Amino acid sequence: MSVTKMNFACIYVDELEINQKFYEKYLGFQQEQEFRPGEIFGKLGEIHCWMGSGYKRAATDEKSTRATVMFGVKSVGSLYENLKSNGEKIIQEKPVQMKNGVFWLQFSDPSGNIIEVLGAQ
């Protein structure tokens, strides 16, 4: 059996409102409906997304064992500059160039979840 598609990105956060605004601002999250109090459904681009509050994150950092999903963005450089100018926590000093003009970046949301993106400069 193999994976055929990504059904949902599930984002567990401590506070819904502050994280929802973060994902709207930096990754274009669009809320579609409230599921239950403190839980919403929406989209990150074409990826369906559930976001739920009231979760406490275990102590981790970029070197800890964890699972992550990498989102594709049009411009890693533009996102990096936007995050940096707003004082958000960025893991790398600058986007890391991979092959063929593709760049990679890790940063944290307000709940401390590490987010990864890949895209053009």
N, C-alpha and C positions, 0 to 999 in steps of 0.2 A: 504494500500500500504506500502511495506517495501523496504528498500535499499537492492539491490542484489549484488552490488560490488562498489568498488571505481574506478571511471573512470579516474579522474585526480587529482593530487595535483596542485593547482594553487598558485604560490608564487609571490606576488606583492612586488617589490623592488624599491629602489630609483635609484641605478646604476646597470646595468646588469652585466658588466664584473667582477667586484669585487665579486658580489654574486654568479655568475656562477662558478668562481674559488673556492669559499668557499664550495659550494655544491659538486663540483667535488672532492675536497680534502677530505672532511669529510664524505660525504654520497654517493660517487660514481656516482654522476649525469653524464649522458652521453647525450650530445646534439645530436639530430637526424636531426633537420632542423631549419632554421630561418623561422618564421611565417611572421612577418612584422618587420621593423626596431625597435630594442629594445625589441623584443619578440621572444622567442625560445621555441621549443618543445624538449622533451627528455624523459629520464627515470631515476627514482631513483629505482634501482633494477628492479622489474617487474611493478612498478607503473609509469604510464604515467604522465608526468609533463609539465606544461606550466610555464614559467617564463617571467614576463614582467616588464620593467623598467619605471621610471617616476612617481612613486607613492610615496606619502608622508604618512608615518605611523602616525596614531593618537598616542598621548602619552599614553602608556600602560606599564605595568610591569607584573610580574608573578602573581600578585594578582588582576589585572584588569579583567573585563568581556571581554571575547574574545572567539573565536573559534579556535580550534587547531586540528591537526591530529597527531597521534602518529605513528612513523615509527618503524618497527622492525629491529634490527641490530644483528649481530652475537655476538659482545662483547661490552657491554656498558662500561666496564672498560677500554678497549683499546681505544675506542673513547674518553672517558673522559681524559685519559692521553695525547692523541694527542692534544685535544683542550686546555688542561691546559698548555702543554709545548709550545704551540704557542700563549699563552696569550689571548685566546678567552674568551668571557663572558659566564661563567657557572653560572646557577642559584643556584644549591645546592653546598654545600661544597664538597660533594662526591656523587657517585651514591647511590640512595635509594634502599635498598633491599626490595622487595615485598615478595611474597610467592614462594615456590618451586625453589629457586635459580634464580629468575627473578629480574632484576634490572631496574630502571627507572631513567632518567636524562632529565633535561631541560637546554637548552643553547640558545644563541641568534645568529642570522646571522648578517652580517654587516649592514643590514637595520633595525635591531632591532626586527625582527620577532622572536618569541619564538618557538623553535623546541623541540619536545619531542621524546624520543626514549625509547624502551623497548627491553630487551634481556638478554642473559646470562652475567655473570660477565666478 
